[in-house]
Amino acid sequence: MMYYSVAPIYGLDEPLDYVELDYNGSSVLACKTGEGYILERIYSTDPKDYLREDLKPGKLLENNLIKQIIK
């Protein structure tokens, strides 16, 4: 059985640290975890960005594609 929920499946017992990143040319919001950055949200006006495999919410981001932290 699969449940769909707006609640994250990780980090429920600890405070979450969110950061805005430039990932592979796209602005994204990621959650910092012990395993790395996990994609939470995409900031884009291009509908094609939401269909990209590398920008699926919940994906563990590859460190070599993270360019800079947006402040």
Sequence and secondary structure as in RCSB ss.txt:
>XXXX:A:sequence
MMYYSVAPIYGLDEPLDYVELDYNGSSVLACKTGEGYILERIYSTDPKDYLREDLKPGKLLENNLIKQIIK
>XXXX:A:secstr
     SS SS TTS  EEEEEEETTEEEEEEEETTEEEEEEEE S GGGGG GGG TT B  GGGEEEE  
